[in-house]
Structures are given as C-alpha cells and as structure tokens.
Amino acid sequence: MNMNNATREVFGNIAPWMRVMFFIMIAASIAVLVWQVVAHLRQWRKGQRGGFERDWRVWLQRLTVYALAQKRVHKKSLGAFLHLLLFSGFVVLTIGTTLLAIAYDGPYDFHHGWYYLFYELTMDVFGVAFVIGCLLAIYRRAFQRKPSLGHSRSDWWLLGLLLSLGITGFAVEALRMHYTQVQPWLAHWSIVGWLIDVTLLRGIDVGNAQTMHLAAWWLHAILVAALFATIPVNRFLHVITGPMNIAARPERPMGTLVPLKMEEVEQTGRTGVHELADFNRQQLLSLDSCMECGRCEDACPATATGKPLSPKAVVIDLRGLMSRGGGDVHGTIRDETLWACTMCQACVQECPVLIGHVDLISDMRRDLVGEGKLSGPPAKALQQIGSQSN
C-alpha cells in the first residue's frame, strides 16, 4: 500500500475520438455562453457612461465580504442554509474540475499521491453538500416558498439540471471504481462512490459496468454543456453578474444623491431618468444581477404597509424593459410606485449583490419632479410650505 502511487486515469474508458467530441461540445457551449453574455453587455452599454467604482481595493474588499463570505446571505433560515450548501459545493467542485484539467493538460501531472487522496475526499464531501442543497431548494420551492421569492418554470429546469449533475457525477465515480476494481484502501477516500459501489453495484459484471460508465459519463458531459449554454437565460446568471455588481457599485455614503450639474441639465434637458438609457451602465448591470431572492421586498416598510411598491418588482420590471430594448421607464414603473418609497434604504441594506434600488427610484423621481408631476406626501409637504411658509 503505497500512498504516493494513488491516482486514476482522467479519461479512462473514453476513446480518443470521444475526447475530441467532448472538447468540441464544451467549447461550443462556452461559445454560446459568451455570445449571450456579450448580448447583455451590449444592453448595459446603452446606458450613460460611468457609474463604476474604480478603486481595486474596494473591489477586493467587497468581493471577499459579500461574494466569497456571503455576508448578507447568512441568516437562520432554510434559504440561507441551502444557499450555503449550493454555493460552497458549486465553488469547490468547479475549482476541483479546473485543477483536474490543469493536471491533465499542464506540463506537470500533480494528480497523484496524498494530493489525489485528499482531492477525492474533498470532492465527495462537497458533492454531497451540493446535492443536499439542490434537494432542499426543490423542497423549499415546492412546499415552503414565500410570496416574495421569485419563481418561474426555468427554476425547476435549473434545479433539476444541477441535481442531475451531482447525481451523475457520483454515478460516474462509482461505476469507474467498480469496473477498474479499485483496492479498498484507495476506494475509501472516494467515500460516496465506494458506498454506491458496495451497495448498489453488487452483482454487475465488469463489462456491463464499463458500458454503464460510458453512458453515465456522456450524460454528465451533456449536462455540463447544457449548464454552460443556459446560464444567461435563467437565475444562474447572477453567478456572473452578481460579483460584477458587487465590485462595480460606486462607493458613497448610503442615501447620498448624485449631484446634478446645471450644464448637463441645460444640454440634455433632463433632471432625472426618463428613458431606460438615462441610467448609467452600472445601474443597468445591477438589473441583471438580481436573483429575485425577495430579501429587499421582505425588508421594505412600504410593502409591509400595503403601499404599491415592491423593490424587487421595480428591478425586475426595469430588467424586462431592458430586454425589450429599453424605452420610457414611466410606462413600466407607475408614478405612485415611485412616490411610495420612503428612501429608508432597508432594501439596499438587505441585497446580497448590493443593488441600489433607492438610487434607481430616486433617479426616476427626479424626472417626475422636473416634469412637475409631484404627488403624495412630497406634494402635500410643498403645498404646506407654500401656504404656511413652514
């Protein structure tokens, strides 16, 4: 039993021509992913220049606290727990797959010995976490979904796809161990695959196991390609746009309005946002970073008191307008919705990806003020000032 010899073949049971087909398929799916992300980028570029945080130290601090450590996700709730499992599992499995590719294609194959043993154990542990997270997410959406949580049929597709990836990954591992007859002392480090092998694969001969392994491997590969290709069209897009918005949102005291320059007002004829393209590019990016978790809506006092405002709905409706090519924001967001906001910033403080809901609303309200369309409490306050000088 020499631990230094512990390893496995990366493309065992996969013929050379199949490897070529695999790389072509993955490259094509990544190309589709990039093409769709570029399409979103073109939408963001329709906005006004600027609006991005430029200090790299702020980027690093925010990405560490809000993206990596998930500061605003950690709460005593089922949603927070399952997200922790999904996030940690996905990140570790992605890093592990990347390391395997580097070891296979790089100048030095380090995928052996003690590194390999701990690699197998770590991937199995976090693979289990990932599968449990998927099952909890499915349970939550089926039986405990709160009204503020966004939901569409594509969510079932995404969760089913992620769960299938986790299950087929373990199936490939167990079938590989079965047909290669891995020694017990080595198999125990791949704990999940070993348990499947000794409980579910008993009695299956090596030839059948090899055939089943090839089928499971191709199914897993196709699912990976499907995930890449569909990321931009479902909620998983926030894996890309969320960290981007966390880093890009400008650093300024909460509640501070961006000052207007009279030269710009005279040149453009606007005091706020009338068309979607009047938002800056960072604000348009923020629309695509929303994963519809509903935390902003749960925290909003206007929503709680029955006023016609949902911070989440404002972001989603503007995102829908952006997907349709843009246009008049007031045809999408009603005036009474904008005036219902108390500007308390509760929604902003809750958002895991730092969307500036209040900035969006205040920019649209500025346009209403410029057009003389004051209503609600602000209008009454100005009327009192005019009539009572107080």
RAPE-V357762 format. One record per backbone hydrogen bond with DSSP energy under -0.5 kcal/mol. CO is the residue of the C=O (numbers start at 1). NH is the residue of the N-H. E is the energy in kcal/mol with one decimal. If there is no record, write none. Layout:
{{CO	NH	E} {CO	NH	E}}
This chain:
{{1	3	-0.7} {2	5	-1.5} {3	6	-1.5} {6	113	-2.2} {9	12	-0.8} {11	14	-1.7} {13	15	-0.6} {15	18	-0.6} {15	19	-1.9} {16	20	-1.9} {17	21	-2.0} {18	22	-2.5} {19	23	-2.4} {20	24	-2.1} {21	25	-2.4} {22	26	-2.5} {23	27	-2.3} {24	28	-2.3} {25	29	-2.2} {26	30	-2.3} {27	31	-2.1} {28	32	-2.1} {29	33	-2.1} {30	34	-2.8} {31	35	-2.5} {32	36	-2.1} {33	37	-2.3} {34	38	-2.5} {35	39	-1.5} {36	40	-1.7} {37	41	-2.4} {38	42	-2.2} {39	43	-1.3} {40	44	-2.2} {41	45	-2.1} {43	46	-1.1} {44	47	-1.9} {48	281	-2.1} {50	281	-0.6} {50	282	-0.9} {51	250	-0.7} {54	56	-0.7} {55	58	-0.7} {55	59	-1.7} {56	60	-2.5} {57	61	-2.3} {58	62	-2.6} {59	63	-2.8} {60	64	-1.9} {61	65	-2.2} {62	66	-3.4} {62	67	-0.9} {63	67	-0.5} {63	68	-3.0} {64	69	-2.1} {65	71	-1.9} {70	73	-1.8} {70	74	-1.2} {73	75	-1.0} {75	77	-2.2} {77	81	-2.0} {78	82	-2.7} {79	83	-1.8} {80	84	-2.0} {81	85	-2.0} {82	86	-2.7} {83	87	-3.1} {84	88	-2.5} {85	89	-2.3} {86	90	-2.8} {87	91	-2.6} {88	92	-2.4} {89	93	-2.5} {90	94	-2.2} {91	95	-2.6} {92	96	-2.9} {93	97	-2.3} {94	98	-2.1} {95	99	-2.6} {96	100	-2.1} {97	101	-2.0} {98	102	-2.2} {99	103	-2.6} {100	104	-2.1} {101	105	-2.7} {102	106	-2.4} {108	110	-1.0} {110	112	-2.0} {112	115	-0.7} {112	116	-0.8} {113	117	-1.9} {114	118	-2.5} {115	119	-2.4} {116	120	-2.6} {117	121	-2.1} {118	122	-2.6} {119	123	-2.6} {120	124	-1.9} {121	125	-2.5} {122	126	-2.5} {123	127	-1.6} {124	128	-2.2} {125	129	-1.8} {126	130	-2.2} {127	131	-2.2} {128	132	-2.7} {129	133	-2.4} {130	134	-2.1} {131	135	-2.4} {132	136	-2.6} {133	137	-2.1} {134	138	-2.2} {135	139	-2.5} {136	140	-2.8} {137	141	-2.2} {138	142	-1.9} {139	143	-2.8} {139	144	-0.7} {140	144	-1.7} {146	149	-1.5} {152	155	-1.4} {152	156	-0.6} {153	156	-0.6} {153	157	-1.4} {154	158	-2.5} {155	159	-2.6} {156	160	-2.5} {157	161	-2.4} {158	162	-2.6} {159	163	-2.6} {160	164	-2.2} {161	165	-2.0} {162	166	-2.0} {163	167	-2.4} {164	168	-2.8} {165	169	-1.8} {166	170	-1.6} {167	171	-2.2} {168	172	-2.6} {169	173	-1.8} {170	174	-2.7} {171	175	-2.5} {172	176	-2.2} {173	177	-2.3} {174	178	-1.9} {175	179	-2.6} {176	180	-1.9} {177	181	-0.6} {177	182	-1.7} {178	181	-0.6} {183	186	-1.1} {183	187	-2.8} {184	188	-2.2} {186	189	-1.1} {187	190	-1.3} {189	191	-1.0} {190	194	-2.8} {191	195	-2.2} {192	196	-2.4} {193	197	-2.3} {194	198	-2.6} {195	199	-1.2} {196	200	-2.6} {196	201	-1.1} {197	201	-0.8} {201	204	-1.7} {203	205	-0.5} {205	209	-2.3} {206	210	-2.3} {207	211	-1.8} {208	212	-2.7} {209	213	-2.4} {210	214	-2.0} {211	215	-2.0} {212	216	-2.7} {213	217	-2.7} {214	218	-2.1} {215	219	-2.2} {216	220	-2.5} {217	221	-2.4} {218	222	-2.5} {219	223	-2.1} {220	224	-2.0} {221	225	-2.2} {222	226	-2.4} {223	227	-2.2} {224	228	-2.2} {225	229	-2.3} {226	230	-1.6} {227	231	-1.0} {228	231	-0.6} {230	233	-1.4} {231	234	-1.3} {234	237	-2.0} {235	238	-1.6} {236	239	-2.0} {237	240	-1.9} {237	241	-2.3} {238	242	-1.9} {240	244	-1.0} {241	245	-2.5} {242	246	-2.5} {243	247	-2.0} {244	248	-2.1} {245	249	-2.2} {248	53	-2.7} {250	252	-0.8} {253	256	-2.0} {260	262	-0.5} {261	265	-2.0} {262	266	-2.8} {263	267	-2.0} {264	268	-2.9} {265	269	-2.5} {272	274	-0.7} {274	329	-2.5} {274	330	-0.6} {275	278	-2.2} {276	279	-1.7} {279	48	-2.7} {280	284	-1.7} {281	285	-2.2} {282	286	-2.2} {283	287	-1.1} {284	288	-0.9} {285	288	-0.8} {285	289	-0.6} {286	289	-0.8} {287	290	-0.7} {292	150	-2.9} {294	298	-2.2} {295	299	-1.5} {296	300	-1.0} {300	304	-2.0} {301	305	-1.5} {302	307	-2.5} {303	306	-1.5} {307	309	-2.6} {310	314	-2.2} {311	315	-1.8} {312	316	-2.6} {313	317	-2.9} {314	318	-2.1} {315	319	-2.2} {316	320	-2.3} {317	321	-2.0} {318	322	-2.3} {319	323	-2.2} {320	324	-1.0} {321	326	-2.7} {322	325	-1.6} {327	276	-2.3} {328	331	-0.9} {329	332	-1.3} {329	333	-3.2} {332	334	-0.6} {334	338	-1.5} {335	339	-2.3} {336	340	-0.9} {338	341	-1.0} {345	349	-2.2} {346	350	-0.9} {347	351	-1.3} {351	354	-1.2} {355	357	-1.2} {356	360	-2.0} {357	361	-2.3} {358	362	-3.1} {359	363	-2.1} {360	364	-1.6} {361	365	-2.4} {362	366	-2.2} {363	273	-2.5} {363	367	-1.1} {364	368	-1.4} {365	369	-2.4} {366	370	-2.5} {367	371	-1.5} {368	373	-3.3} {369	372	-1.5} {375	378	-0.6} {376	379	-0.6} {376	380	-2.0} {377	381	-2.5} {378	382	-2.0} {379	383	-2.2} {380	384	-2.3} {381	385	-2.1} {382	386	-2.4} {383	387	-2.3} {384	388	-2.8} {384	390	-0.7} {385	389	-1.6}}
